[in-house]
Amino acid sequence: MFKRILVCGAGAIGGTIAAFLARCGHPVTVVDLVAEHVARIRQVGLAITGPVAEFTVRMNALTPSDLRGEFDLVLLAVKAQHTRVAVEMIKSHLAVHGTVVSVQNGLNEYLIAELVGPERTLGCFVHFGADYEAPGHIAYHIRMPLMLGELDGRMTERLRAVHTLLQEFEPNAEMTDNIFGFLWSKLVFSAMMIAQALVKVPTQEFLDDRSYRPLIYRMVGEVARVAAAEGVRLMPFQGFEAGAFIDGDESAMDAAVSEYARRRRGSKKMFMGVYRDLFIRHRVSEVSPWYAPVLRLAERHNIGVPALTTGVKAIASIESGRTSLSNDLAAEVAALLHGAATVQDVQVLQ
């Protein structure tokens, strides 16, 4: 059905999906800002390594200035903060009846629909584990089902066509009538990424060490309660029950974190995405664009989110260079959160 497929952003998510589709013979073009990455893919091929798959595939790869022609399917895989710029770039290359699928983290579907129209926007929940290692090289650590859905929950021919296509990447991909339930659940889950980055320990150690649980419960619970106020039906994934954090039931929250920790034990992926952005790739994370709409909605619903506000502010301070992460800072942040601090109390981050 799709004559020309564009994957915008050839990093961990976009590059992995593009490689599998290209290996299956689909007409895939990738566009990416990193010229060295693009040249390597075009000339040598994109290497996928790791426990899930090992192969190298060449495909058409371009930088934005070289992009030409129209595409009837765009898989948008840029960081959340680059969504607007990326969509503005691809708008003139999107066929009249083309579709943009957000294979991103966050609630980017709202912005994409605003820019190209909801009739040309499809939602996707992604949670597989992959890391960009070097130009032309992505490590694929963990398989995970994709969830695809129309923004209004309908089951359409377009949805079925994209689902069939992406099953060639992930055979267990599914269609859902509640895509925002999954996207919000990922935001609930991703609040743990903020907490992990602040304490700066490997993921499995962070999940297994119960001294970090109060920090997780506070930060994650606040996002869950905003979702509930919005009327979102949170959906479980990989054993993670986002809805368990709404009511503040400590036994339910403990069970949710423990079950997720159990399922990912043995994974080669040592750090979550926020940590990798800050301390391995040394770049701005997606934390601010992920949670800006959550903070706005919390204010609208008059829901206090001091832990989330503190965490987002701390990450922004680290990204700007105003604060260097240290054990002392992590301990102070944890103490403030435990004491139900408001953001005005966080003097160390000013």
URBEL-V148839 format. One record per pair of residues at least 6 apart in sequence whose ideal C-beta (glycine too) atoms are under 8 Angstrom apart, sorted by the first residue. I is the first residue (numbers start at 1). J is the second residue. If there is no record, write none. Layout:
i & j
I & J
I & J
//
This chain:
i & j
1 & 161
1 & 165
2 & 26
2 & 27
2 & 72
2 & 73
2 & 161
2 & 165
3 & 27
3 & 72
4 & 27
4 & 29
4 & 69
4 & 70
4 & 71
4 & 72
4 & 73
5 & 21
5 & 26
5 & 27
5 & 28
5 & 29
5 & 71
5 & 72
5 & 73
5 & 74
5 & 75
5 & 165
6 & 28
6 & 29
6 & 30
6 & 31
6 & 67
6 & 71
6 & 73
6 & 74
6 & 75
6 & 90
6 & 93
7 & 14
7 & 15
7 & 17
7 & 18
7 & 21
7 & 28
7 & 29
7 & 30
7 & 31
7 & 74
7 & 75
7 & 77
8 & 14
8 & 30
8 & 31
8 & 74
8 & 75
8 & 76
8 & 77
8 & 78
8 & 86
8 & 89
8 & 90
9 & 31
9 & 32
9 & 76
9 & 77
9 & 78
9 & 79
9 & 82
9 & 86
10 & 18
10 & 30
10 & 31
10 & 32
10 & 37
10 & 38
10 & 41
10 & 46
10 & 61
10 & 77
11 & 32
11 & 77
11 & 132
11 & 138
12 & 130
12 & 131
12 & 132
12 & 138
13 & 77
13 & 103
13 & 104
13 & 126
13 & 128
13 & 130
14 & 30
14 & 32
14 & 75
14 & 77
14 & 78
14 & 103
15 & 30
15 & 41
15 & 46
15 & 77
15 & 130
15 & 132
15 & 138
16 & 48
16 & 128
16 & 130
16 & 138
16 & 140
16 & 169
17 & 75
17 & 77
17 & 103
17 & 166
17 & 169
18 & 28
18 & 30
18 & 46
18 & 59
18 & 75
19 & 46
19 & 48
19 & 55
19 & 57
19 & 59
19 & 138
20 & 48
20 & 53
20 & 168
20 & 169
21 & 28
21 & 165
21 & 168
21 & 169
22 & 28
22 & 46
22 & 57
22 & 58
22 & 59
23 & 55
23 & 57
24 & 168
26 & 165
26 & 168
28 & 59
28 & 60
29 & 59
29 & 60
29 & 61
29 & 62
29 & 71
30 & 38
30 & 41
30 & 46
30 & 59
30 & 60
30 & 61
30 & 62
31 & 38
31 & 61
31 & 62
31 & 63
31 & 64
31 & 67
32 & 38
32 & 61
32 & 62
32 & 63
33 & 63
33 & 64
34 & 135
35 & 63
36 & 135
37 & 61
37 & 135
37 & 136
38 & 61
38 & 62
38 & 63
39 & 61
39 & 135
40 & 46
40 & 135
40 & 136
41 & 58
41 & 59
41 & 61
41 & 136
42 & 58
42 & 59
42 & 60
42 & 61
43 & 58
44 & 56
44 & 58
44 & 136
45 & 56
45 & 57
45 & 58
45 & 59
45 & 136
46 & 56
46 & 57
46 & 58
46 & 59
46 & 61
46 & 136
46 & 137
46 & 138
47 & 55
47 & 56
47 & 136
47 & 137
47 & 138
48 & 54
48 & 55
48 & 56
48 & 57
48 & 138
48 & 139
48 & 140
49 & 133
49 & 137
49 & 138
49 & 139
49 & 140
50 & 130
50 & 139
50 & 140
50 & 141
50 & 268
51 & 140
51 & 141
51 & 268
52 & 140
52 & 141
52 & 142
52 & 143
53 & 140
64 & 89
67 & 89
67 & 90
67 & 93
68 & 93
69 & 93
70 & 93
70 & 94
70 & 95
70 & 98
71 & 90
71 & 93
71 & 94
71 & 95
71 & 98
72 & 95
72 & 97
72 & 98
72 & 99
73 & 98
73 & 99
73 & 101
73 & 162
73 & 165
74 & 90
74 & 93
74 & 94
74 & 98
74 & 99
74 & 100
74 & 101
75 & 101
75 & 103
76 & 83
76 & 86
76 & 87
76 & 90
76 & 100
76 & 101
76 & 102
76 & 103
76 & 104
76 & 108
76 & 112
77 & 103
77 & 104
78 & 86
78 & 104
79 & 104
79 & 286
79 & 289
80 & 104
80 & 105
80 & 106
80 & 108
80 & 286
80 & 289
80 & 290
81 & 284
81 & 286
81 & 288
81 & 289
83 & 102
83 & 104
83 & 108
83 & 111
83 & 112
83 & 289
84 & 111
84 & 115
87 & 100
87 & 111
87 & 112
87 & 115
87 & 116
88 & 115
90 & 100
91 & 115
91 & 116
94 & 100
94 & 116
94 & 120
97 & 120
98 & 120
99 & 120
99 & 121
99 & 122
99 & 158
99 & 162
100 & 112
100 & 116
100 & 120
100 & 121
100 & 122
101 & 122
101 & 123
101 & 124
101 & 148
101 & 162
102 & 108
102 & 109
102 & 112
102 & 121
102 & 122
102 & 123
102 & 124
103 & 124
103 & 126
103 & 146
104 & 126
105 & 126
105 & 186
105 & 190
105 & 273
105 & 286
105 & 290
106 & 183
106 & 187
106 & 286
106 & 289
106 & 290
107 & 180
107 & 183
107 & 184
107 & 187
107 & 290
107 & 293
109 & 121
109 & 123
109 & 151
109 & 179
109 & 180
109 & 183
110 & 293
112 & 121
113 & 121
113 & 151
118 & 151
118 & 152
121 & 151
122 & 148
122 & 149
122 & 150
122 & 151
122 & 158
122 & 159
122 & 162
123 & 148
123 & 149
123 & 150
123 & 151
123 & 179
123 & 180
123 & 183
124 & 146
124 & 147
124 & 148
124 & 149
124 & 166
124 & 179
125 & 146
125 & 147
125 & 148
125 & 149
125 & 176
125 & 179
125 & 182
125 & 183
125 & 186
125 & 237
126 & 144
126 & 146
127 & 144
127 & 145
127 & 186
127 & 237
127 & 238
128 & 140
128 & 142
128 & 143
128 & 144
128 & 146
128 & 170
129 & 140
129 & 141
129 & 142
129 & 144
129 & 267
129 & 269
130 & 138
130 & 139
130 & 140
130 & 141
130 & 142
131 & 138
131 & 139
131 & 141
131 & 269
131 & 276
132 & 138
132 & 281
133 & 139
139 & 268
141 & 267
141 & 268
141 & 269
142 & 264
142 & 267
142 & 269
143 & 170
143 & 172
144 & 170
144 & 237
144 & 238
145 & 170
145 & 172
145 & 173
145 & 174
145 & 237
146 & 166
146 & 169
146 & 170
146 & 172
146 & 173
146 & 174
147 & 173
147 & 174
147 & 175
147 & 176
147 & 179
147 & 182
147 & 235
147 & 237
148 & 159
148 & 162
148 & 163
148 & 166
148 & 173
148 & 174
148 & 175
148 & 176
148 & 179
149 & 159
149 & 175
149 & 176
149 & 177
149 & 178
149 & 179
149 & 182
150 & 156
150 & 158
150 & 159
150 & 179
151 & 179
151 & 180
153 & 177
153 & 178
153 & 179
154 & 177
155 & 175
155 & 177
159 & 175
160 & 175
163 & 173
163 & 174
163 & 175
166 & 173
167 & 173
176 & 182
176 & 235
178 & 233
178 & 235
180 & 232
181 & 232
181 & 233
181 & 234
181 & 235
182 & 235
182 & 237
184 & 227
184 & 230
184 & 232
184 & 234
184 & 242
185 & 227
185 & 234
185 & 235
185 & 236
185 & 237
185 & 240
185 & 242
186 & 237
187 & 223
187 & 227
187 & 290
187 & 291
187 & 294
188 & 220
188 & 223
188 & 224
188 & 227
188 & 234
188 & 242
188 & 245
189 & 220
189 & 237
189 & 240
189 & 242
189 & 260
190 & 274
190 & 290
191 & 216
191 & 219
191 & 220
191 & 222
191 & 223
191 & 308
191 & 311
192 & 206
192 & 207
192 & 216
192 & 219
192 & 220
192 & 257
192 & 272
193 & 272
193 & 273
193 & 274
193 & 275
193 & 287
194 & 219
194 & 274
194 & 287
194 & 308
194 & 311
194 & 312
194 & 314
194 & 315
195 & 206
195 & 212
195 & 215
195 & 216
195 & 219
195 & 220
195 & 311
196 & 203
196 & 206
196 & 271
196 & 272
196 & 274
196 & 275
197 & 272
197 & 274
197 & 275
197 & 278
197 & 279
197 & 285
197 & 315
197 & 318
197 & 325
198 & 215
198 & 311
198 & 314
198 & 315
198 & 325
198 & 329
198 & 330
198 & 333
198 & 334
199 & 206
199 & 212
199 & 215
199 & 330
199 & 334
200 & 275
200 & 279
200 & 325
200 & 330
201 & 209
202 & 270
202 & 271
203 & 264
203 & 267
203 & 269
203 & 270
203 & 271
203 & 272
203 & 275
204 & 261
204 & 264
204 & 265
204 & 267
204 & 270
206 & 212
207 & 257
207 & 260
207 & 261
207 & 264
208 & 261
212 & 334
213 & 253
213 & 254
213 & 257
214 & 334
214 & 337
214 & 338
215 & 307
215 & 334
215 & 337
215 & 338
216 & 253
216 & 257
217 & 245
217 & 248
217 & 250
217 & 253
218 & 307
218 & 337
218 & 338
219 & 307
219 & 308
219 & 311
219 & 337
220 & 242
220 & 245
220 & 253
221 & 245
221 & 246
221 & 248
221 & 253
222 & 298
222 & 303
222 & 304
222 & 305
222 & 306
222 & 307
222 & 308
223 & 245
223 & 291
223 & 294
223 & 305
223 & 308
224 & 234
224 & 242
224 & 243
224 & 245
224 & 246
225 & 245
225 & 246
225 & 303
226 & 294
226 & 297
226 & 298
226 & 301
226 & 303
226 & 305
227 & 234
227 & 242
227 & 246
228 & 234
228 & 246
229 & 297
229 & 301
229 & 303
230 & 297
230 & 301
234 & 242
234 & 243
234 & 246
235 & 242
236 & 242
236 & 243
238 & 260
238 & 263
238 & 264
239 & 259
239 & 260
239 & 262
239 & 263
240 & 256
240 & 259
240 & 260
241 & 252
241 & 255
241 & 256
241 & 259
242 & 256
244 & 252
244 & 253
244 & 255
244 & 256
245 & 252
245 & 253
245 & 256
271 & 279
271 & 280
273 & 285
273 & 286
274 & 285
274 & 286
274 & 287
274 & 315
277 & 283
277 & 284
277 & 285
277 & 286
278 & 285
278 & 315
278 & 318
278 & 319
278 & 325
279 & 325
284 & 319
285 & 315
285 & 319
287 & 311
287 & 312
287 & 315
287 & 316
288 & 312
288 & 315
288 & 316
291 & 308
291 & 312
294 & 305
294 & 308
295 & 305
295 & 308
295 & 309
295 & 312
298 & 304
298 & 305
298 & 308
306 & 337
306 & 340
306 & 341
306 & 342
306 & 343
307 & 337
309 & 342
309 & 343
310 & 333
310 & 336
310 & 337
310 & 341
310 & 343
310 & 346
310 & 349
311 & 333
311 & 337
313 & 343
313 & 346
313 & 349
314 & 323
314 & 329
314 & 333
314 & 346
314 & 349
317 & 323
317 & 349
318 & 324
318 & 325
322 & 349
323 & 329
323 & 348
323 & 349
329 & 348
332 & 348
333 & 346
333 & 348
333 & 349
336 & 345
336 & 346
//
